[in-house]
């Protein structure tokens, strides 16, 4: 429960799409273990980040009895904070071990990128200025669950990063940021009591819901413009298969008051990002799709 398995698809989707970009260019390495190890590292970093957040949000009083989100094991007393933090360090160690192999493949860029990812995961909840207590969480999520995840995967499989990969990183990073926005909309009252200043608190409920809609729908505009401009191949339009689910989630948020019901929409948003990644990936690797 503490690693929040329903959200781990956010770590997997950009690797799937990044691998598809590499394979569609016909210059990817044949070794299948590379994307598999990337997935392992990405999941481990996300799980570790969630574990640190579980422990720290209990210690700083964010997870109080009025919490509307899914239960947290530290707040419930199922484990002590130092035990949950130790589990987070273990997850980071797994990511580090996998990263050593990836560094041999990708060299110094992967070394520094991996350190940045581990640092961001730790500082999301820890340190004197945790990202989770600021309005900048969405930017960090878009950067690491989108731009770095997609671009890093392509780089490890091809040795370079085409401009289209950055666009795809933004396409997948935006809905990942939407997951965080939705989470913070749900928890705004409790976060405010705990002294947080998330984007949802700074903007207010209505504007924050508008931000969520933009994060979910803008990727389709980016795909359409990039295909029209010749930056990415026409097969990328297969990603529009996820548009009905995107519209459904945006409408659902507009009709759902703040409360536990938003937890179901959170899972739907993760599913939307996965569908967007998979449909676009298929369009890139299957000619004529």
C-alpha positions in Angstrom: 0.0 0.0 0.0 2.8 2.4 0.9 4.4 2.3 -2.6 1.0 3.2 -4.1 0.9 0.5 -6.8 -2.0 2.0 -8.7 0.2 5.0 -9.7 3.3 3.0 -10.7 2.1 3.0 -14.3 3.4 6.6 -14.4 7.0 5.1 -14.3 6.3 2.4 -16.9 4.4 4.4 -19.6 7.3 6.7 -20.6 9.7 3.8 -21.0 7.2 2.0 -23.3 6.9 5.1 -25.5 10.7 5.8 -25.4 11.4 2.3 -26.5 8.9 2.6 -29.3 10.5 5.8 -30.5 13.9 4.1 -30.5 12.7 1.0 -32.3 10.8 3.1 -34.9 14.0 4.8 -35.8 15.6 1.4 -36.6 18.8 2.4 -34.7 18.0 0.9 -31.3 20.1 -1.6 -29.6 18.8 -5.2 -29.8 19.3 -5.8 -26.1 15.9 -6.2 -24.5 17.3 -6.0 -21.0 18.0 -2.2 -21.4 14.3 -1.0 -21.3 13.5 -3.7 -18.7 16.2 -2.4 -16.4 15.0 1.2 -17.0 11.5 0.1 -16.0 13.0 -1.5 -12.8 14.9 1.6 -11.9 11.9 3.9 -12.6 9.6 1.9 -10.5 12.1 1.7 -7.7 12.6 5.4 -7.7 8.9 6.1 -7.7 8.2 3.5 -5.0 11.0 5.0 -2.8 9.7 8.5 -3.3 6.2 7.3 -2.2 7.7 5.6 0.9 9.6 8.7 2.0 6.4 10.7 1.4 4.4 8.3 3.5 6.7 8.6 6.5 7.4 12.3 6.2 3.7 13.4 5.8 3.0 11.6 9.1 5.9 13.3 10.8 4.9 16.8 9.6 1.2 16.4 10.4 0.0 16.4 6.8 -1.7 13.0 7.1 -4.2 13.8 9.8 -7.4 11.9 10.7 -9.4 14.1 8.2 -7.4 12.9 5.2 -9.5 12.2 2.2 -7.0 10.2 0.2 -6.1 6.5 0.5 -4.8 5.4 3.9 -1.1 5.8 4.6 0.6 3.0 6.6 2.7 5.3 8.8 -0.3 7.4 9.8 -2.3 4.2 10.5 0.5 2.9 12.8 1.2 -0.1 10.7 4.8 0.8 10.5 7.1 3.3 12.2 8.5 6.2 10.3 12.1 5.0 10.4 11.0 1.6 9.0 9.1 3.2 6.1 12.0 5.5 5.4 14.4 2.4 5.5 12.1 0.8 2.9 12.4 3.9 0.8 16.2 3.8 1.0 16.1 0.1 0.0 14.1 1.0 -3.1 16.6 3.7 -4.0 19.4 1.1 -3.6 17.7 -1.2 -6.1 17.5 1.7 -8.5 21.1 2.5 -7.9 22.2 -1.1 -8.6 20.2 -1.1 -11.9 21.6 2.3 -12.7 25.2 1.1 -12.5 24.4 -1.1 -15.5 22.7 1.7 -17.4 25.7 4.0 -16.7 27.9 1.5 -18.4 25.6 1.7 -21.4 24.9 5.5 -21.5 28.0 7.0 -19.7 28.1 10.3 -17.9 24.8 11.7 -19.0 23.0 8.8 -17.4 25.2 9.1 -14.3 24.2 12.7 -13.7 20.6 12.1 -14.8 20.3 9.2 -12.4 21.7 11.2 -9.5 19.2 14.0 -10.3 16.3 11.6 -10.3 17.3 10.1 -7.0 17.9 13.5 -5.6 14.5 14.7 -6.8 12.8 11.7 -5.3 14.4 12.2 -1.9 13.9 16.0 -1.8 10.3 15.7 -2.9 9.4 15.1 0.8 12.6 15.6 2.7 15.0 18.5 3.4 14.3 22.1 4.5 12.2 22.9 1.4 10.4 19.8 0.3 9.0 20.0 -3.3 5.7 18.4 -2.1 5.0 21.4 0.1 5.6 23.9 -2.7 3.8 25.0 -5.9 6.5 23.4 -8.1 5.6 19.7 -7.7 4.0 19.6 -11.2 7.1 20.9 -12.8 9.3 18.3 -11.2 6.8 15.5 -12.2 6.7 16.7 -15.8 10.5 16.9 -16.0 11.2 13.4 -14.5 8.1 11.4 -15.4 8.1 12.9 -18.9 11.1 14.6 -20.4 13.9 12.7 -18.6 12.1 9.3 -18.7 11.3 9.4 -22.4 14.5 11.1 -23.5 16.7 8.9 -21.2 15.1 5.7 -22.6 15.7 6.8 -26.2 19.3 7.9 -25.4 20.1 4.6 -23.7 18.8 2.6 -26.7 20.1 4.8 -29.6 22.9 6.9 -28.2 21.2 10.2 -29.1 17.9 12.0 -28.4 16.0 13.3 -31.4 13.9 16.5 -31.0 10.7 14.5 -31.3 11.6 12.6 -28.1 11.5 15.8 -26.1 8.0 16.5 -27.4 6.9 13.0 -26.5 8.4 13.6 -23.0 6.1 16.6 -22.6 3.1 14.7 -24.0 3.5 12.1 -21.3 4.8 14.4 -18.6 1.8 16.7 -18.7 -0.8 14.0 -17.7 1.7 12.8 -15.0 1.6 16.3 -13.6 -2.2 16.1 -13.9 -2.2 13.1 -11.4 -0.4 15.3 -8.9 -2.7 18.2 -9.5 -5.7 16.0 -8.9 -4.1 14.6 -5.8 -3.5 18.1 -4.4 -7.0 19.3 -5.3 -8.4 16.4 -3.2 -6.0 17.1 -0.3 -6.1 20.9 -0.4 -7.9 21.5 2.9 -5.6 19.1 4.8 -2.5 20.4 3.1 -3.5 24.0 3.9 -3.8 23.1 7.6 -0.3 21.5 7.5 1.2 24.6 6.0 1.6 23.4 2.5 1.5 25.7 -0.5 0.8 23.4 -3.4 -0.3 24.7 -6.8 -3.9 23.7 -6.0 -3.8 25.8 -2.8 -2.1 28.8 -4.5 -4.6 28.9 -7.4 -7.7 27.8 -5.7 -10.1 24.9 -6.5 -11.6 26.2 -9.7 -8.4 27.3 -11.4 -6.6 24.1 -10.3 -9.3 22.1 -12.0 -8.7 24.1 -15.1 -5.0 23.3 -14.9 -5.9 19.6 -14.7 -8.0 19.9 -17.8 -5.1 21.6 -19.6 -2.6 19.0 -18.5 -4.8 16.2 -19.9 -5.9 17.8 -23.2 -2.8 19.8 -24.3 -0.9 16.6 -25.3 -3.3 16.0 -28.1 -2.7 19.5 -29.5 1.0 18.9 -29.3 0.7 15.6 -31.2 -1.4 17.2 -33.9 0.9 20.2 -34.3 4.0 18.0 -34.3 2.6 15.7 -37.0 1.5 18.7 -39.1 4.9 20.2 -38.8 6.7 17.0 -39.7 8.5 16.7 -36.3 7.0 13.2 -35.6 5.6 10.6 -38.0 1.8 10.4 -38.9 1.6 7.1 -37.0 1.7 9.2 -33.8 -1.9 10.1 -34.4 -2.8 6.7 -33.1 -2.4 8.3 -29.7 -5.7 10.0 -30.3 -7.3 6.7 -29.3 -6.9 8.0 -25.7 -8.8 11.2 -26.4 -12.3 9.8 -25.4 -10.9 8.7 -22.0 -9.2 12.1 -21.6 -12.5 14.0 -22.2 -14.3 11.6 -19.8 -11.8 12.3 -17.0 -12.0 16.1 -17.5 -15.8 16.0 -17.4 -15.7 13.7 -14.4 -13.6 16.1 -12.5 -16.0 19.0 -13.3 -18.9 16.9 -11.9 -17.1 15.5 -8.8 -16.9 17.6 -5.6 -13.7 17.4 -3.5 -13.8 14.2 -1.5 -12.8 10.5 -1.6 -14.6 10.1 -5.0 -11.6 11.8 -6.5 -9.5 8.7 -5.7 -11.3 6.8 -8.5 -10.5 9.6 -10.9 -6.9 9.5 -9.9 -6.7 5.9 -11.0 -8.5 6.8 -14.3 -5.9 9.5 -15.0 -3.0 7.0 -14.6 -4.9 4.6 -17.0 -5.4 7.5 -19.4 -1.6 8.1 -19.5 -0.9 4.4 -20.0 -3.4 4.3 -22.9 -1.9 7.4 -24.5 1.6 5.9 -24.3 0.6 2.4 -25.6 -1.6 3.7 -28.5 1.1 6.2 -29.6 3.8 3.5 -29.3 1.9 1.1 -31.5 1.3 3.9 -34.1 5.1 4.5 -34.2 6.3 0.9 -34.5 3.5 -0.6 -36.7 3.7 0.8 -40.2 0.3 1.9 -41.6 -1.5 1.6 -38.3 
